[in-house]
């Protein structure tokens, strides 16, 4: 089963890290990437640009509305993701718990629905 692991950080805190701490976080994250790839769990991963680069789109009554930035005002923003393959939620949680990002931010682990099974929604 596929799980999306969303990495949430307080961007201000993340981008304010001293260079040494940021370099260590990146090194730890790259080591994790090698491990999760080697274990066969990793399907895809990417960091995201800062939330200020995003736009929110809504369509109401046929009218498009856009606003700059993320959907909601929150302390933490989505900064990246991992798409993993795991037997079940417990295994996906174990994989997410190994992510260095979990030491600084929050990891949301969410099952991915199979769009070919719309009737089950």
For each residue, the residues with C-beta under 8 A, 3 or more apart:
1: 85 86 87 88 92 111 112
2: 43 83 84 85 111 112
3: 83 84 85 86 89 92 109 110 111 112
4: 81 82 83 109 110 111 112
5: 81 82 83 84 92 95 96 99 107 108 109 110
6: 78 80 81 107 108 110
7: 78 79 80 81 82 99 101 105 106 107
8: 76 77 78 79 105 106 107 108
9: 13 14 76 77 79 101 104 105 106
10: 13 14 75 76 77 105
11: 14 15 50 51 77 79
12: 15 16
13: 9 10 16 17 104
14: 9 10 11 17 79 104 105
15: 11 12 50
16: 12 13
17: 13 14 21 22 25
18: 21 22
19: 22 23
20: 23 24
21: 17 18 24 25
22: 17 18 19 25 26
23: 19 20 26 27
24: 20 21 27 28
25: 17 21 22 28 29 100 101 104
26: 22 23 29 30
27: 23 24 30 31
28: 24 25 31 32 100
29: 25 26 32 33 99 100 101
30: 26 27 33 34
31: 27 28 34 35 100
32: 28 29 35 36 98 99 100
33: 29 30 36 37 42 45
34: 30 31 37 38
35: 31 32 38 39 98
36: 32 33 39 41 42 82 84 95 98
37: 33 34 42
38: 34 35
39: 35 36 42 95
40: 85
41: 36 84 85 86 95
42: 33 36 37 39 45 82 83 84 85
43: 2 83 84 85
44: 81 82 83
45: 33 42 80 81 82 83
46: 80 81
47: 79 80
48: 78 79 80 81
49: 53 54
50: 11 15 53 77 79
51: 11 54 69 70 77 78
52: 68 69
53: 49 50
54: 49 51 68 69 70
55: 66 67 68 69
56: 66 67 68 69 70 71
57: 64 65 66
58: 64 65 66
59: 62 63 64 65
60: 63 65
61:
62: 59
63: 59 60
64: 57 58 59
65: 57 58 59 60
66: 55 56 57 58
67: 55 56
68: 52 54 55 56
69: 51 52 54 55 56
70: 51 54 56 74 77 78
71: 56
72:
73:
74: 70 77
75: 10
76: 8 9 10 105 106
77: 8 9 10 11 50 51 70 74
78: 6 7 8 48 51 70 81
79: 7 8 9 11 14 47 48 50 101 105
80: 6 7 45 46 47 48 101
81: 4 5 6 7 44 45 46 48 78
82: 4 5 7 36 42 44 45 96 99
83: 2 3 4 5 42 43 44 45 112
84: 2 3 5 36 41 42 43 92 95
85: 1 2 3 40 41 42 43
86: 1 3 41 89 91 92 95
87: 1 91
88: 1 91 92
89: 3 86 92 93 109 111
90: 93 94
91: 86 87 88 94 95
92: 1 3 5 84 86 88 89 95 96 109 111
93: 89 90 96 97 109
94: 90 91 97 98
95: 5 36 39 41 84 86 91 92 98 99
96: 5 82 92 93 99 102 107 109
97: 93 94 102 107
98: 32 35 36 94 95 102
99: 5 7 29 32 82 95 96 102 107
100: 25 28 29 31 32 103 104
101: 7 9 25 29 79 80 104 105 107
102: 96 97 98 99 105 106 107
103: 100
104: 9 13 14 25 100 101
105: 7 8 9 10 14 76 79 101 102
106: 7 8 9 76 102
107: 5 6 7 8 96 97 99 101 102
108: 5 6 8
109: 3 4 5 89 92 93 96
110: 3 4 5 6
111: 1 2 3 4 89 92
112: 1 2 3 4 83
113: 117 121
114: 117
115: 118
116:
117: 113 114 120 121
118: 115 121
119:
120: 117
121: 113 117 118
